[in-house]
């Protein structure tokens, strides 16, 4: 039977004393007995030299992967432990030359074996890379192997005993672990998800034997269609442990010389998880940076506040911040980093340490009005007493745990000293304190701060409510990322750049659809200057002016209506005056006729005629005055003052009343 014709179904043959040196009970022992060795370069088993028998006996009895290579053709005899290393080449490799069996690596192992045969010196190759074709395709493998000489009876080298241990799993595992470490180091400190992905692809592109190429598809940054996969490609979700929804998808083309097995899939999944962790870290870092910048800006505002402000952290109330007003009042510039009991021992036994402990323990604020505090400004100064209005307020972290105490207040000693201004000073201090708290916590205006990349680094509660978002959802994002219409976001981007460039405020009005519906807002952006007078941020406030705009429109409509009413009145008066004047001309003509026809000696007729003439003249004057009213309303005439004869005024009044006097038979 030829070696290539040997099947896996090997019959068990009874051992004989002649072949006892082969051992018994192993698969390769049975295959050795079943093979027709006469058709191989080694010849029949009974003709083998003792040196070959000894080497084969050692090989078959070992649990290490071993192979005996004998004769010029280096014919292979191997044990059970070596058989799995052959893959599909087992069992056909038994009795064949190693150069034929491992032709794909003959150029690597051939010189090593030739050296052993020529020099009789053993070789040792640790973790050697070999590209084997044991499963029908090239495969990247790693072996630690040794070629040792087997000497025949005359002392010459008749063959080689090779001990081979596959290290592929360990080498590839260590390499993959090193790559994951390199990936973590490269993506650490990235500013955002895009930078994480860019760095990760750069690490992959720099070369790793396990991944040929890769692409990353983040959700929300492009089409959501699934990427097209090749035959050697894997797609894994980029998901953090904190998020149920994946952040995106990692698509990789794996090494064609490595099997697409469970270990490969787990490695690619680990790469995806590492990228996800780095993205989560970048987002957390961006939020922390935004918080830090917002904290810096708030502290800058506190430092410029007229009230004294300090921040104490931990149960020992260690000073973390004091503003200029606090340092000027208490000489506290050197207190940073010190517990309050060490930094300010003068107020011991005055109840303030106990108040701080109570606020930290219970989370309830403490407000004091005109509280007396006795202390020395410096060791050289005498003890003095100050009257202070102040508040102790707990500082909580995101989880709601108390981590410190915020103190803010005013020195009201000088105002209290003035008897006449005592009540006014108390009211002013309380009003200032209420105003200060209202500005920080309850202002109806929307207050916010942009960094120089147009991202929100601070937003008050009113603005968050209008957006319908939490602090974590909003801070660190731009207007466009928060749902502003593109034209609206682009307009604010231009305005922010203008404020940064000119260092001048800018004001405007804009409609916006928020959680309160479509409203009209008046806003102003102002520069926030740093110590070097350069713009470090842009602050803004926005006020809802929807009702004001509606009132202005109502007043405009009412003014238009009043104007139209005045115009109609003037038109009516003008028409009435003309209509009243029309009958006057006939009356005057009639009087003229009476004057010509009447007897000249009739005194009574002359009196009546004179009276009618005077009344007609008076009526003409009144109609002319009515016309003048319309001219005055239209701005065509002005009323002036002149002297008049009192007798004429009285005479006209008597003539107007004379018919009533005569009817009543009175005498005037």
C-alpha positions in Angstrom: 0.0 0.0 0.0 1.4 3.4 -1.0 1.5 6.3 1.6 -0.9 8.5 -0.5 -3.5 5.7 -0.5 -3.6 5.2 3.3 -7.0 6.1 4.6 -8.2 7.3 8.1 -9.8 4.0 8.7 -6.7 2.1 9.7 -7.3 -1.5 10.9 -5.7 -2.5 14.2 -3.0 -5.1 13.5 -1.7 -7.4 16.1 1.8 -6.4 17.4 4.6 -8.8 16.9 7.8 -9.2 18.7 9.6 -8.1 15.5 8.0 -4.6 15.7 7.7 -4.2 19.4 10.0 -1.1 19.1 7.1 0.8 17.5 5.2 0.7 20.7 1.5 0.1 20.8 -1.9 1.8 21.4 -1.3 5.0 19.4 -2.8 5.9 16.1 0.6 6.4 14.4 1.8 3.0 15.8 -1.1 1.4 13.9 -0.5 3.4 10.8 3.2 2.5 10.9 2.3 -1.2 11.0 -0.3 -0.8 8.2 1.9 1.1 5.7 3.8 -0.8 3.0 7.2 0.7 3.7 8.7 -1.3 0.9 7.3 1.4 -1.5 9.1 4.2 0.4 12.8 5.3 0.4 13.1 3.7 3.9 12.3 0.2 2.8 10.7 -2.6 4.8 10.4 -2.1 8.6 12.4 -5.3 9.4 15.4 -3.9 7.4 15.6 -0.5 9.2 18.9 0.1 11.0 18.9 0.2 14.8 19.6 4.0 14.8 16.4 4.7 12.8 14.4 2.3 15.0 15.6 4.0 18.1 14.8 7.5 16.8 11.3 6.4 15.6 10.7 4.7 19.0 11.5 7.9 20.8 9.4 9.9 18.4 6.3 7.7 18.7 6.5 7.5 22.4 6.8 11.2 23.0 3.8 13.5 23.7 5.7 16.4 22.1 5.1 17.0 18.3 8.1 15.2 16.8 9.1 13.9 13.4 12.0 11.8 12.2 13.4 12.8 8.9 15.6 10.0 7.5 17.8 9.5 4.5 18.7 11.8 1.6 15.0 12.4 0.9 14.4 13.2 4.6 11.4 10.8 4.7 8.9 11.6 7.4 7.9 9.5 10.3 5.9 11.4 12.9 3.9 10.8 16.1 0.3 11.5 17.2 1.2 15.0 18.6 2.6 16.1 15.2 -0.3 14.8 13.1 -2.6 17.9 13.9 0.1 20.2 12.7 -0.2 18.7 9.2 -3.8 19.5 8.8 -5.2 18.1 5.6 -1.7 16.6 4.8 -2.2 13.9 7.4 -2.1 10.9 7.0 -0.7 11.2 3.5 2.6 12.7 4.7 3.7 9.5 6.4 6.5 8.0 4.5 6.9 11.0 2.2 9.8 13.4 1.9 9.5 16.6 3.9 10.4 18.8 1.0 7.4 17.3 -0.8 5.1 17.6 2.1 6.1 21.1 3.2 7.1 22.4 -0.3 5.7 25.9 0.6 8.4 26.4 3.3 11.2 24.3 1.7 13.2 27.5 1.1 13.0 28.3 4.9 13.7 24.9 6.5 15.8 23.4 3.7 19.0 25.3 4.6 18.5 24.5 8.3 18.2 20.8 7.7 21.1 20.8 5.2 23.2 22.4 7.9 22.3 19.7 10.4 23.1 17.0 8.0 26.5 18.5 7.0 27.7 19.8 10.4 26.0 17.5 12.8 25.0 20.6 14.9 21.5 21.0 16.1 19.4 24.2 15.4 16.7 26.0 17.4 14.3 28.5 15.9 12.0 30.2 18.5 8.6 31.6 17.3 9.5 31.3 13.6 7.0 32.6 11.1 6.0 30.0 8.5 3.3 30.3 5.8 1.8 26.8 5.6 -0.8 25.4 3.3 -2.2 22.7 5.5 -5.9 23.5 5.0 -6.0 24.3 1.2 -4.9 27.9 1.5 -1.8 29.9 2.7 -1.9 30.3 6.5 0.3 32.5 8.7 1.7 30.3 11.5 4.4 30.5 14.2 6.4 27.5 15.4 9.3 27.0 17.8 11.2 24.1 16.3 14.5 22.2 16.6 16.4 20.1 14.1 18.8 17.6 15.9 21.1 15.1 14.2 20.4 11.3 14.5 23.7 9.4 14.0 24.0 5.9 12.6 26.3 3.2 13.7 29.4 4.6 12.0 28.9 8.0 13.7 27.7 9.8 10.6 24.4 11.7 10.5 21.7 9.5 9.0 18.7 11.7 9.7 17.1 14.5 11.8 14.9 14.4 14.8 12.7 17.5 14.7 10.8 18.7 17.7 8.1 21.2 16.7 5.7 23.2 18.9 3.1 25.5 17.3 3.2 28.9 19.0 0.7 30.6 16.6 -2.0 31.1 19.2 0.4 32.7 21.7 2.2 34.9 19.1 -1.0 36.1 17.4 -2.6 36.7 20.8 0.3 38.7 22.1 0.4 40.6 18.8 -3.3 41.4 19.0 -3.0 42.5 22.6 -0.1 44.8 21.7 -2.2 46.2 18.9 -5.1 46.9 21.2 -2.8 48.6 23.6 -1.3 50.7 20.7 -4.9 51.5 19.6 -5.9 52.6 23.1 -2.8 54.8 23.4 -3.3 56.4 20.0 -6.9 57.3 20.5 -6.5 58.5 24.1 -7.0 62.2 24.5 -8.9 62.7 21.2 -11.2 65.7 21.1 -14.3 64.0 19.6 -15.6 60.9 17.9 -14.3 61.9 14.5 -10.7 62.3 15.8 -10.9 58.9 17.5 -12.0 57.3 14.3 -9.2 59.1 12.3 -6.6 58.0 14.8 -7.9 54.4 14.9 -7.8 54.2 11.1 -4.3 55.6 11.1 -3.1 52.9 13.5 -4.7 50.2 11.3 -3.3 51.8 8.2 0.2 51.9 9.6 0.2 48.1 9.4 -1.0 45.2 11.5 -0.8 41.6 10.3 -4.3 40.9 11.5 -6.2 43.6 9.7 -5.6 44.6 6.1 -7.9 47.6 5.9 -10.9 49.1 7.8 -13.6 51.7 7.7 -15.8 53.2 10.5 -19.4 54.3 10.0 -20.7 56.4 12.9 -24.5 56.7 13.2 -25.8 60.2 12.5 -22.7 61.2 10.4 -23.7 59.7 7.0 -26.0 57.3 5.3 -27.4 54.6 7.5 -27.2 51.9 4.8 -25.2 48.9 5.9 -21.6 48.7 4.5 -20.9 46.2 1.7 -18.8 43.3 3.0 -16.2 41.2 1.1 -15.6 37.5 1.7 -12.9 38.3 4.3 -14.7 41.2 5.9 -16.3 41.4 9.4 -18.7 44.1 10.6 -19.0 44.6 14.4 -21.0 47.3 16.3 -19.2 50.0 18.1 -21.0 49.9 21.4 -20.1 51.0 24.9 -21.2 49.2 28.1 -23.1 52.3 29.1 -25.2 52.6 25.9 -27.8 50.1 24.6 -27.6 51.6 21.1 -24.4 51.2 19.1 -22.5 54.3 18.2 -21.7 53.0 14.7 -20.1 50.1 12.8 -16.5 48.9 12.3 -15.9 47.1 9.1 -12.5 45.4 8.7 -10.9 43.2 6.0 -9.0 40.5 8.0 -5.7 38.9 7.1 -6.2 36.4 4.3 -3.5 34.2 5.8 -5.2 33.8 9.2 -8.4 31.7 9.7 -11.7 33.5 10.1 -12.3 31.7 13.4 -13.8 32.6 16.7 -10.5 34.1 17.9 -10.4 36.4 14.9 -14.0 37.5 15.5 -13.4 38.2 19.2 -10.3 40.2 18.3 -12.3 42.4 15.9 -15.0 42.8 18.5 -12.3 44.0 21.0 -11.1 46.5 18.4 -14.7 47.8 18.1 -15.1 48.0 21.9 -11.8 49.9 22.2 -12.8 52.4 19.6 -16.2 52.8 21.5 -14.4 53.3 24.8 -12.2 56.0 23.2 -15.2 57.7 21.7 -17.0 57.6 25.1 -13.8 59.0 26.8 -13.5 61.7 24.2 -17.1 62.8 24.8 -16.6 62.7 28.5 -13.4 64.7 28.1 -15.2 67.3 25.9 -17.9 67.6 28.5 -15.4 68.0 31.3 -13.5 70.6 29.3 -16.8 72.4 28.7 -17.6 72.2 32.4 -14.1 73.4 33.3 -14.3 76.3 30.9 -17.7 77.2 32.3 -16.3 76.9 35.8 -13.5 79.2 34.8 -15.8 81.8 33.4 -18.1 81.6 36.4 -15.2 82.0 38.7 -14.1 85.0 36.6 -17.5 86.5 37.1 -17.4 85.7 40.8 -14.0 87.3 41.1 -15.4 90.5 39.7 -18.5 90.5 41.9 -18.9 93.2 44.4 -19.9 90.6 47.1 -17.3 88.4 48.8 -17.4 84.8 47.4 -15.5 81.7 48.5 -15.8 77.9 47.7 -14.9 75.2 50.2 -14.7 71.5 49.4 -15.0 68.4 51.4 -16.1 67.8 55.0 -13.1 69.7 56.3 -14.2 72.7 54.2 -10.9 73.2 52.4 -10.7 76.6 50.6 -10.7 76.1 46.9 -11.5 79.7 45.7 -11.8 83.2 47.2 -12.5 86.3 45.1 -10.9 89.7 45.3 -13.6 91.1 47.6 -13.1 88.1 50.0 -9.4 88.6 50.0 -9.7 92.3 50.6 -12.1 91.8 53.5 -10.4 88.8 55.3 -6.8 88.9 54.0 -7.6 85.4 52.7 -5.4 85.2 49.6 -3.1 82.6 51.3 -6.0 80.4 52.5 -6.3 78.3 49.3 -5.7 74.6 50.1 -6.3 75.0 53.8 -9.2 73.8 56.0 -11.3 76.6 57.3 -10.4 75.8 61.0 -6.8 76.2 60.1 -7.1 79.2 57.8 -9.6 81.2 59.9 -9.1 80.2 63.6 -10.3 83.7 64.8 -14.0 82.7 64.3 -13.8 79.6 66.5 -16.5 79.5 69.2 -18.6 82.0 67.2 -20.8 79.2 65.7 -19.7 79.4 62.1 -17.7 76.2 62.0 -20.8 74.4 63.3 -23.0 76.0 60.7 -20.7 74.9 57.9 -20.8 71.3 59.3 -24.6 71.4 59.5 -25.0 72.6 55.9 -22.6 70.0 54.6 -24.4 67.3 56.6 -28.0 68.2 55.9 -27.8 70.0 52.5 -29.9 72.9 53.9 -28.8 76.4 53.1 -27.9 78.8 55.9 -28.7 82.6 55.5 -27.4 85.2 57.9 -28.3 88.9 58.1 -26.1 91.4 59.8 -24.3 88.5 61.6 -21.4 89.8 63.8 -18.0 88.3 63.0 -14.9 89.1 65.2 -11.4 88.6 63.8 -8.0 90.2 63.2 -7.2 91.2 59.6 -3.5 90.4 60.4 -1.6 89.5 63.6 -0.5 93.2 63.9 -4.1 94.5 63.7 -6.5 94.7 66.6 -9.6 92.6 66.7 -12.5 94.2 65.0 -16.2 93.3 64.5 -17.9 93.2 61.1 -21.5 92.8 60.3 -22.1 90.4 57.4 -25.0 89.3 55.2 -24.1 86.0 53.7 -25.3 82.6 52.6 -23.9 79.1 53.0 -25.2 76.9 50.1 -24.4 73.2 49.5 -22.5 72.3 46.3 -23.7 69.0 44.8 -22.2 66.8 42.1 -24.0 65.2 39.2 -25.2 62.4 41.5 -26.7 64.8 44.0 -24.1 64.2 46.7 -22.8 67.2 48.6 -19.1 67.9 47.8 -18.6 71.4 49.1 -20.1 74.7 50.3 -20.6 78.0 48.4 -20.4 81.2 50.5 -21.4 84.6 49.2 -22.2 87.8 51.0 -21.7 91.5 51.8 -20.0 93.5 54.5 -22.8 95.7 55.8 -20.8 97.2 58.7 -20.5 100.7 57.3 -24.2 100.9 56.4 -25.2 99.6 59.8 -23.0 102.2 61.4 -25.0 105.0 59.9 -28.2 105.4 62.0 -30.1 107.3 59.4 -29.4 104.8 56.7 -29.9 101.6 58.8 -33.2 100.5 57.3 -32.4 101.5 53.8 -29.1 99.6 54.0 -30.8 96.4 55.3 -33.3 96.6 52.4 -30.6 97.2 49.9 -28.5 94.3 51.1 -31.5 92.0 51.1 -32.5 93.2 47.6 -29.0 92.8 46.3 -28.8 89.3 47.8 -32.2 88.3 46.3 -31.2 89.8 43.0 -27.9 87.9 43.0 -29.7 84.6 43.7 -32.4 85.4 41.2 -29.8 86.1 38.5 -28.1 82.8 39.1 -31.1 80.6 39.6 -34.4 82.2 38.5 -33.7 84.7 35.8 -36.4 84.6 33.0 -33.8 85.5 30.5 -31.8 82.8 28.7 -28.1 83.1 29.6 -25.3 81.2 27.9 -21.6 81.2 27.0 -20.0 80.1 23.7 -16.3 79.0 23.4 -14.3 80.1 20.4 -15.4 77.0 18.5 -19.0 78.2 18.8 -19.9 75.4 21.3 -22.1 76.0 24.3 -20.0 75.8 27.5 -22.7 77.2 29.8 -26.5 77.4 29.6 -28.9 78.3 32.4 -32.0 76.4 33.4 -34.3 78.6 31.3 -32.4 77.9 28.1 -32.2 74.2 28.8 -36.0 74.1 29.3 -36.5 76.0 26.0 -34.4 73.4 24.2 -36.0 70.5 26.1 -32.5 69.1 26.9 -30.4 68.3 29.9 -27.0 69.8 30.7 -25.2 66.7 29.4 -27.2 66.6 26.2 -26.6 70.3 25.4 -23.1 71.4 26.7 -20.3 71.0 24.2 -22.6 71.2 21.2 -23.1 73.9 18.5 -26.4 75.6 17.6 -26.7 73.3 14.5 -26.2 70.2 16.7 -28.9 71.3 19.0 -31.5 71.5 16.3 -31.3 75.1 15.2 -32.3 75.6 11.5 -29.2 75.8 9.3 -29.8 79.5 8.4 -30.3 80.3 12.1 -27.1 78.5 13.2 -25.1 80.0 10.4 -26.2 83.5 11.4 -25.1 83.0 15.0 -21.8 81.6 13.8 -21.2 84.8 11.9 -22.2 87.0 14.8 -19.9 85.1 17.2 -17.0 85.6 14.8 -17.8 89.3 14.5 -17.9 89.7 18.3 -14.5 87.9 18.6 -13.0 90.0 15.8 -14.3 93.4 16.8 -14.6 92.9 20.6 -18.0 94.7 20.4 -21.4 93.5 21.4 -24.0 92.6 18.8 -27.7 92.6 19.1 -30.6 91.2 17.1 -34.1 89.6 17.0 -34.9 86.2 15.7 -37.9 83.7 15.8 -37.3 80.2 17.2 -39.4 77.1 17.6 -38.6 75.6 21.0 -40.6 73.7 23.7 -42.6 76.9 24.3 -43.7 77.1 20.6 -42.7 79.6 18.0 -41.6 82.8 19.9 -39.7 85.9 19.0 -36.5 86.6 21.0 -34.3 89.6 21.5 -30.6 88.6 22.1 -27.2 90.2 22.6 -23.8 88.7 22.3 -20.9 90.3 24.3 -17.2 89.4 24.4 -15.6 87.9 27.5 -12.1 89.2 27.8 -9.2 87.3 29.4 -6.3 88.7 31.4 -4.5 89.6 28.2 -7.5 91.6 26.9 -8.2 88.9 24.2 -11.6 87.4 23.7 -11.7 84.0 25.5 -15.4 83.4 25.1 -18.7 85.0 24.0 -21.5 85.4 26.5 -25.1 86.1 25.6 -28.6 86.7 27.0 -31.9 86.2 25.2 -35.3 87.6 26.1 -38.7 86.6 24.9 -40.3 89.7 23.3 -43.3 87.9 21.6 -45.9 89.8 23.7 -44.0 93.2 23.3 -44.0 92.7 19.5 -47.7 91.9 19.6 -48.4 95.0 21.7 -46.4 97.2 19.3 -48.5 95.9 16.4 -51.7 96.6 18.3 -50.6 100.2 19.1 -49.7 100.7 15.5 -53.1 99.5 14.3 -54.8 101.8 16.9 -52.8 104.8 15.8 -53.8 104.1 12.2 -57.4 103.9 13.2 -57.2 107.2 15.1 -55.5 108.9 12.1 -58.3 107.7 9.9 -60.9 108.9 12.4 -59.4 112.4 12.5 -59.2 112.5 8.8 -62.9 111.6 8.5 -63.8 114.2 11.1 -61.9 116.9 9.3 -63.6 116.0 6.1 -67.1 116.1 7.8 -66.4 119.6 9.3 -65.2 120.9 6.0 -68.3 119.6 4.3 -70.6 121.0 7.0 -69.0 124.4 6.9 -69.5 124.6 3.1 -73.1 123.4 3.5 -73.8 126.0 6.2 -72.4 128.8 4.1 -74.4 128.1 1.0 -77.7 129.8 2.3 -75.9 132.9 3.6 -75.4 134.4 0.2 -79.2 134.6 -0.6 -79.8 136.0 2.9 -77.3 138.8 2.3 -78.8 139.5 -1.1 -82.3 139.7 0.5 -81.0 142.2 3.1 -79.5 144.3 0.3 -82.9 144.4 -1.5 -84.7 145.3 1.7 -82.3 148.1 2.2 -83.0 149.5 -1.3 -86.8 149.1 -1.1 -87.6 150.0 2.5 -88.7 153.5 3.3 -85.9 155.6 4.5 -88.0 157.1 7.3 -89.0 153.8 9.0 -86.7 153.6 12.0 -88.0 150.2 13.1 -87.4 148.6 9.8 -83.9 150.0 9.7 -83.2 148.6 13.2 -84.4 145.1 12.1 -82.5 145.3 8.9 -79.3 146.3 10.8 -79.8 143.5 13.3 -80.2 140.9 10.5 -77.2 142.3 8.8 -75.2 141.9 11.9 -76.4 138.4 12.5 -75.7 137.3 9.0 -72.2 138.8 9.3 -71.9 136.9 12.6 -73.1 133.6 11.0 -70.6 134.1 8.2 -67.9 134.6 10.7 -68.9 131.4 12.6 -68.9 129.5 9.3 -65.5 130.9 8.5 -64.3 129.9 11.9 -65.6 126.4 11.2 -63.7 126.3 8.0 -60.7 127.5 9.9 -61.0 124.5 12.3 -60.5 122.2 9.3 -57.6 124.3 8.2 -56.1 124.2 11.7 -56.5 120.4 11.8 -54.7 120.1 8.5 -52.0 122.5 9.5 -53.0 125.3 7.1 -53.8 128.1 9.6 -52.7 129.3 12.9 -54.9 131.1 15.5 -53.7 134.5 16.7 -54.8 137.1 19.4 -56.0 140.7 18.6 -57.9 143.5 20.4 -61.8 143.7 20.1 -64.4 146.3 21.1 -66.3 145.2 24.2 -69.4 147.1 23.1 -69.6 145.1 19.9 -69.4 141.9 21.8 -72.1 142.9 24.2 -74.3 144.2 21.4 -74.1 140.9 19.5 -74.9 139.0 22.7 -78.0 141.2 23.4 -79.3 140.8 19.8 -78.9 137.0 20.1 -81.0 137.0 23.3 -83.5 139.8 22.3 -86.2 137.4 20.8 -86.4 135.6 24.1 -86.6 138.9 26.1 -89.4 140.2 23.9 -91.3 136.9 24.1 -91.2 137.1 27.9 -92.1 140.8 27.8 -89.1 141.8 29.7 -87.2 145.0 29.6 -83.4 145.1 29.3 
